């Protein structure tokens, strides 16, 4: 099973991925937890370029192609082998992020994005996508508090974008959720960490029970 987490900056994805890791571990499910960008050694270097606040001159097309390059390496090196081995894969961001950020917010050609996504993923698609949704001001406030708590100088290149950019990202995500109702589960990310984790657990348990039954 291939599960992805999506959402705007500060929505709480990483925390919920960690909660899901514990849930699956408690049920002895073999799983690969990974992220984009940066799920491979090469991807880590690409991630540095993409998130570095000094790289203000990156044009939208360059940004798009860097994300797709990271994903191509990620699929070939990590995701496809894990799925072929029968493992579950949980990924913090995947191709929906490219549609929302580089498509809806940056205005890159959606046909080009769909073509590139299909090409680099080799047809691999998530079975389930959790979209953690919250108002932009809530997410950005959380992101700022997170950065201060870890004594980070700050925001990455995307967190420093104007609010309108983040509104476009959120709208892009919600549009994807409406278009892909069977795959997307929208989680109200204005609630507490425990409440969100319980919601996600409730949606995961039928898949977990089915997996355990078939594994016997």
KOLDREN-412169 format. One record per residue (C-alpha): residue in one letter; x, y, z; residue number from 1. Coordinates in nm, 2 decimals. Example, Ala and Ser with C-alpha at 12.3 -4.5 7.8 and 13.67 -1.06 7.14 Angstrom:
r residu: A east: 1.23 north: -0.45 up: 0.78 num: 1
r residu: S east: 1.37 north: -0.11 up: 0.71 num: 2
***
This chain:
r residu: X east: 0.00 north: 0.00 up: 0.00 num: 1
r residu: X east: 0.12 north: 0.35 up: -0.09 num: 2
r residu: X east: 0.01 north: 0.63 up: 0.14 num: 3
r residu: X east: 0.09 north: 1.00 up: 0.10 num: 4
r residu: X east: 0.05 north: 1.31 up: 0.32 num: 5
r residu: X east: -0.01 north: 1.65 up: 0.17 num: 6
r residu: X east: -0.08 north: 2.00 up: 0.30 num: 7
r residu: X east: 0.03 north: 2.36 up: 0.32 num: 8
r residu: X east: 0.33 north: 2.47 up: 0.53 num: 9
r residu: X east: 0.27 north: 2.41 up: 0.91 num: 10
r residu: X east: -0.03 north: 2.18 up: 0.86 num: 11
r residu: X east: 0.13 north: 1.91 up: 1.08 num: 12
r residu: X east: 0.22 north: 1.64 up: 0.82 num: 13
r residu: X east: 0.55 north: 1.53 up: 0.98 num: 14
r residu: X east: 0.39 north: 1.48 up: 1.32 num: 15
r residu: X east: 0.11 north: 1.27 up: 1.18 num: 16
r residu: X east: 0.35 north: 1.06 up: 0.97 num: 17
r residu: X east: 0.53 north: 0.98 up: 1.29 num: 18
r residu: X east: 0.21 north: 0.89 up: 1.46 num: 19
r residu: X east: 0.12 north: 0.66 up: 1.17 num: 20
r residu: X east: 0.47 north: 0.50 up: 1.19 num: 21
r residu: X east: 0.39 north: 0.40 up: 1.55 num: 22
r residu: X east: 0.05 north: 0.26 up: 1.45 num: 23
r residu: X east: 0.19 north: 0.05 up: 1.17 num: 24
r residu: X east: 0.48 north: -0.06 up: 1.38 num: 25
r residu: X east: 0.24 north: -0.18 up: 1.65 num: 26
r residu: X east: 0.08 north: -0.40 up: 1.39 num: 27
r residu: X east: 0.41 north: -0.54 up: 1.27 num: 28
r residu: X east: 0.36 north: -0.40 up: 0.92 num: 29
r residu: X east: 0.68 north: -0.36 up: 0.71 num: 30
r residu: X east: 0.69 north: 0.00 up: 0.59 num: 31
r residu: X east: 0.92 north: 0.25 up: 0.43 num: 32
r residu: X east: 0.88 north: 0.61 up: 0.56 num: 33
r residu: X east: 1.02 north: 0.87 up: 0.32 num: 34
r residu: X east: 0.97 north: 1.22 up: 0.20 num: 35
r residu: X east: 0.99 north: 1.46 up: -0.10 num: 36
r residu: X east: 1.21 north: 1.63 up: -0.18 num: 37
r residu: X east: 1.51 north: 1.45 up: -0.02 num: 38
r residu: X east: 1.42 north: 1.09 up: 0.00 num: 39
r residu: X east: 1.75 north: 0.98 up: -0.14 num: 40
r residu: X east: 2.12 north: 1.09 up: -0.12 num: 41
r residu: X east: 2.09 north: 1.27 up: -0.45 num: 42
r residu: X east: 1.75 north: 1.40 up: -0.34 num: 43
r residu: X east: 1.90 north: 1.55 up: -0.03 num: 44
r residu: X east: 2.12 north: 1.77 up: -0.24 num: 45
r residu: X east: 1.83 north: 1.87 up: -0.46 num: 46
r residu: X east: 1.63 north: 1.96 up: -0.15 num: 47
r residu: X east: 1.91 north: 2.19 up: -0.03 num: 48
r residu: X east: 1.89 north: 2.38 up: -0.36 num: 49
r residu: X east: 1.51 north: 2.40 up: -0.35 num: 50
r residu: X east: 1.47 north: 2.52 up: 0.01 num: 51
r residu: X east: 1.77 north: 2.75 up: 0.04 num: 52
r residu: X east: 1.64 north: 3.10 up: 0.10 num: 53
r residu: X east: 1.95 north: 3.23 up: -0.09 num: 54
r residu: X east: 1.83 north: 3.08 up: -0.41 num: 55
r residu: X east: 1.59 north: 3.36 up: -0.50 num: 56
r residu: X east: 1.67 north: 3.34 up: -0.87 num: 57
r residu: X east: 1.53 north: 2.99 up: -0.93 num: 58
r residu: X east: 1.27 north: 3.03 up: -1.20 num: 59
r residu: X east: 0.95 north: 2.83 up: -1.18 num: 60
r residu: X east: 1.04 north: 2.59 up: -1.46 num: 61
r residu: X east: 1.38 north: 2.52 up: -1.30 num: 62
r residu: X east: 1.19 north: 2.46 up: -0.97 num: 63
r residu: X east: 0.95 north: 2.22 up: -1.14 num: 64
r residu: X east: 1.22 north: 2.02 up: -1.31 num: 65
r residu: X east: 1.42 north: 1.99 up: -0.99 num: 66
r residu: X east: 1.12 north: 1.84 up: -0.81 num: 67
r residu: X east: 1.06 north: 1.60 up: -1.09 num: 68
r residu: X east: 1.43 north: 1.50 up: -1.09 num: 69
r residu: X east: 1.41 north: 1.43 up: -0.72 num: 70
r residu: X east: 1.10 north: 1.22 up: -0.77 num: 71
r residu: X east: 1.25 north: 1.02 up: -1.06 num: 72
r residu: X east: 1.54 north: 0.92 up: -0.83 num: 73
r residu: X east: 1.31 north: 0.86 up: -0.54 num: 74
r residu: X east: 1.08 north: 0.63 up: -0.74 num: 75
r residu: X east: 1.37 north: 0.42 up: -0.89 num: 76
r residu: X east: 1.58 north: 0.40 up: -0.58 num: 77
r residu: X east: 1.33 north: 0.38 up: -0.29 num: 78
r residu: X east: 0.96 north: 0.36 up: -0.36 num: 79
r residu: X east: 0.94 north: 0.11 up: -0.64 num: 80
r residu: X east: 1.18 north: -0.14 up: -0.48 num: 81
r residu: X east: 0.99 north: -0.12 up: -0.15 num: 82
r residu: X east: 0.65 north: -0.17 up: -0.31 num: 83
r residu: X east: 0.79 north: -0.47 up: -0.51 num: 84
r residu: X east: 0.91 north: -0.62 up: -0.18 num: 85
r residu: X east: 0.56 north: -0.60 up: -0.05 num: 86
r residu: X east: 0.63 north: -0.32 up: 0.19 num: 87
r residu: X east: 0.39 north: -0.04 up: 0.26 num: 88
r residu: X east: 0.53 north: 0.31 up: 0.17 num: 89
r residu: X east: 0.43 north: 0.63 up: 0.35 num: 90
r residu: X east: 0.56 north: 0.95 up: 0.19 num: 91
r residu: X east: 0.56 north: 1.31 up: 0.32 num: 92
r residu: X east: 0.45 north: 1.48 up: 0.00 num: 93
r residu: X east: 0.44 north: 1.33 up: -0.35 num: 94
r residu: X east: 0.32 north: 1.44 up: -0.70 num: 95
r residu: X east: 0.01 north: 1.62 up: -0.57 num: 96
r residu: X east: 0.25 north: 1.87 up: -0.41 num: 97
r residu: X east: 0.39 north: 1.96 up: -0.75 num: 98
r residu: X east: 0.04 north: 2.02 up: -0.89 num: 99
r residu: X east: -0.05 north: 2.24 up: -0.60 num: 100
r residu: X east: 0.28 north: 2.43 up: -0.56 num: 101
r residu: X east: 0.42 north: 2.45 up: -0.91 num: 102
r residu: X east: 0.09 north: 2.43 up: -1.09 num: 103
r residu: X east: -0.18 north: 2.62 up: -0.89 num: 104
r residu: X east: 0.06 north: 2.86 up: -0.72 num: 105
r residu: X east: 0.34 north: 2.91 up: -0.96 num: 106
r residu: X east: 0.13 north: 2.89 up: -1.27 num: 107
r residu: X east: 0.33 north: 2.62 up: -1.46 num: 108
r residu: X east: 0.15 north: 2.44 up: -1.74 num: 109
r residu: X east: -0.07 north: 2.17 up: -1.59 num: 110
r residu: X east: -0.04 north: 1.94 up: -1.90 num: 111
r residu: X east: 0.34 north: 1.95 up: -1.86 num: 112
r residu: X east: 0.32 north: 1.88 up: -1.49 num: 113
r residu: X east: 0.08 north: 1.58 up: -1.55 num: 114
r residu: X east: 0.31 north: 1.45 up: -1.83 num: 115
r residu: X east: 0.62 north: 1.48 up: -1.61 num: 116
r residu: X east: 0.45 north: 1.33 up: -1.31 num: 117
r residu: X east: 0.34 north: 1.03 up: -1.51 num: 118
r residu: X east: 0.68 north: 0.98 up: -1.67 num: 119
r residu: X east: 0.89 north: 1.00 up: -1.36 num: 120
r residu: X east: 0.66 north: 0.79 up: -1.14 num: 121
r residu: X east: 0.64 north: 0.51 up: -1.39 num: 122
r residu: X east: 0.27 north: 0.49 up: -1.33 num: 123
r residu: X east: 0.30 north: 0.45 up: -0.96 num: 124
r residu: X east: 0.02 north: 0.63 up: -0.78 num: 125
r residu: X east: -0.08 north: 0.65 up: -0.41 num: 126
r residu: X east: -0.36 north: 0.43 up: -0.29 num: 127
r residu: X east: -0.46 north: 0.68 up: -0.02 num: 128
r residu: X east: -0.37 north: 1.05 up: 0.03 num: 129
r residu: X east: -0.43 north: 1.23 up: 0.36 num: 130
r residu: X east: -0.47 north: 1.61 up: 0.30 num: 131
r residu: X east: -0.42 north: 1.80 up: 0.63 num: 132
r residu: X east: -0.61 north: 2.11 up: 0.57 num: 133
r residu: X east: -0.60 north: 2.43 up: 0.77 num: 134
r residu: X east: -0.63 north: 2.81 up: 0.71 num: 135
r residu: X east: -0.32 north: 2.97 up: 0.57 num: 136
r residu: X east: -0.26 north: 3.20 up: 0.87 num: 137
r residu: X east: -0.28 north: 2.90 up: 1.10 num: 138
r residu: X east: -0.03 north: 2.70 up: 0.91 num: 139
r residu: X east: 0.22 north: 2.98 up: 0.87 num: 140
r residu: X east: 0.19 north: 3.07 up: 1.24 num: 141
r residu: X east: 0.27 north: 2.71 up: 1.33 num: 142
r residu: X east: 0.56 north: 2.70 up: 1.09 num: 143
r residu: X east: 0.71 north: 3.01 up: 1.25 num: 144
r residu: X east: 0.67 north: 2.87 up: 1.60 num: 145
r residu: X east: 0.83 north: 2.54 up: 1.49 num: 146
r residu: X east: 1.13 north: 2.72 up: 1.34 num: 147
r residu: X east: 1.17 north: 2.93 up: 1.66 num: 148
r residu: X east: 1.15 north: 2.62 up: 1.88 num: 149
r residu: X east: 1.44 north: 2.45 up: 1.69 num: 150
r residu: X east: 1.64 north: 2.77 up: 1.67 num: 151
r residu: X east: 1.62 north: 2.77 up: 1.29 num: 152
r residu: X east: 1.70 north: 3.10 up: 1.13 num: 153
r residu: X east: 1.39 north: 3.07 up: 0.97 num: 154
r residu: X east: 1.16 north: 2.99 up: 0.71 num: 155
r residu: X east: 1.26 north: 2.79 up: 0.40 num: 156
r residu: X east: 1.22 north: 2.95 up: 0.06 num: 157
r residu: X east: 0.85 north: 2.85 up: 0.04 num: 158
r residu: X east: 0.75 north: 2.97 up: 0.39 num: 159
r residu: X east: 0.88 north: 3.32 up: 0.29 num: 160
r residu: X east: 0.64 north: 3.34 up: 0.00 num: 161
r residu: X east: 0.36 north: 3.59 up: 0.02 num: 162
r residu: X east: 0.03 north: 3.48 up: 0.18 num: 163
r residu: X east: -0.14 north: 3.48 up: -0.16 num: 164
r residu: X east: 0.09 north: 3.21 up: -0.28 num: 165
r residu: X east: -0.01 north: 2.98 up: 0.01 num: 166
r residu: X east: -0.38 north: 3.05 up: -0.05 num: 167
r residu: X east: -0.33 north: 2.93 up: -0.41 num: 168
r residu: X east: -0.15 north: 2.62 up: -0.28 num: 169
r residu: X east: -0.44 north: 2.54 up: -0.04 num: 170
r residu: X east: -0.69 north: 2.60 up: -0.32 num: 171
r residu: X east: -0.50 north: 2.37 up: -0.55 num: 172
r residu: X east: -0.49 north: 2.09 up: -0.29 num: 173
r residu: X east: -0.87 north: 2.12 up: -0.22 num: 174
r residu: X east: -0.94 north: 2.11 up: -0.59 num: 175
r residu: X east: -0.74 north: 1.79 up: -0.62 num: 176
r residu: X east: -0.93 north: 1.64 up: -0.32 num: 177
r residu: X east: -1.26 north: 1.72 up: -0.50 num: 178
r residu: X east: -1.14 north: 1.57 up: -0.82 num: 179
r residu: X east: -1.00 north: 1.25 up: -0.65 num: 180
r residu: X east: -1.26 north: 1.18 up: -0.38 num: 181
r residu: X east: -1.18 north: 0.81 up: -0.36 num: 182
r residu: X east: -0.81 north: 0.86 up: -0.30 num: 183
r residu: X east: -0.81 north: 1.17 up: -0.08 num: 184
r residu: X east: -0.92 north: 1.20 up: 0.28 num: 185
r residu: X east: -0.93 north: 1.56 up: 0.40 num: 186
r residu: X east: -0.83 north: 1.59 up: 0.77 num: 187
r residu: X east: -0.93 north: 1.90 up: 0.96 num: 188
r residu: X east: -0.58 north: 2.02 up: 1.07 num: 189
r residu: X east: -0.72 north: 2.29 up: 1.30 num: 190
r residu: X east: -0.77 north: 2.03 up: 1.57 num: 191
r residu: X east: -0.52 north: 1.89 up: 1.82 num: 192
r residu: X east: -0.25 north: 1.64 up: 1.72 num: 193
r residu: X east: -0.43 north: 1.36 up: 1.91 num: 194
r residu: X east: -0.76 north: 1.43 up: 1.74 num: 195
r residu: X east: -0.60 north: 1.43 up: 1.39 num: 196
r residu: X east: -0.41 north: 1.11 up: 1.47 num: 197
r residu: X east: -0.73 north: 0.94 up: 1.59 num: 198
r residu: X east: -0.91 north: 1.04 up: 1.27 num: 199
r residu: X east: -0.62 north: 0.90 up: 1.05 num: 200
r residu: X east: -0.61 north: 0.58 up: 1.26 num: 201
r residu: X east: -0.99 north: 0.53 up: 1.21 num: 202
r residu: X east: -0.94 north: 0.55 up: 0.83 num: 203
r residu: X east: -0.63 north: 0.32 up: 0.84 num: 204
r residu: X east: -0.77 north: 0.04 up: 1.05 num: 205
r residu: X east: -0.98 north: -0.13 up: 0.77 num: 206
r residu: X east: -0.67 north: -0.14 up: 0.56 num: 207
r residu: X east: -0.46 north: -0.27 up: 0.85 num: 208
r residu: X east: -0.72 north: -0.54 up: 0.94 num: 209
r residu: X east: -0.74 north: -0.65 up: 0.57 num: 210
r residu: X east: -0.36 north: -0.67 up: 0.54 num: 211
r residu: X east: -0.33 north: -0.88 up: 0.86 num: 212
r residu: X east: -0.61 north: -1.11 up: 0.75 num: 213
r residu: X east: -0.45 north: -1.17 up: 0.41 num: 214
r residu: X east: -0.11 north: -1.22 up: 0.57 num: 215
r residu: X east: -0.23 north: -1.52 up: 0.78 num: 216
***
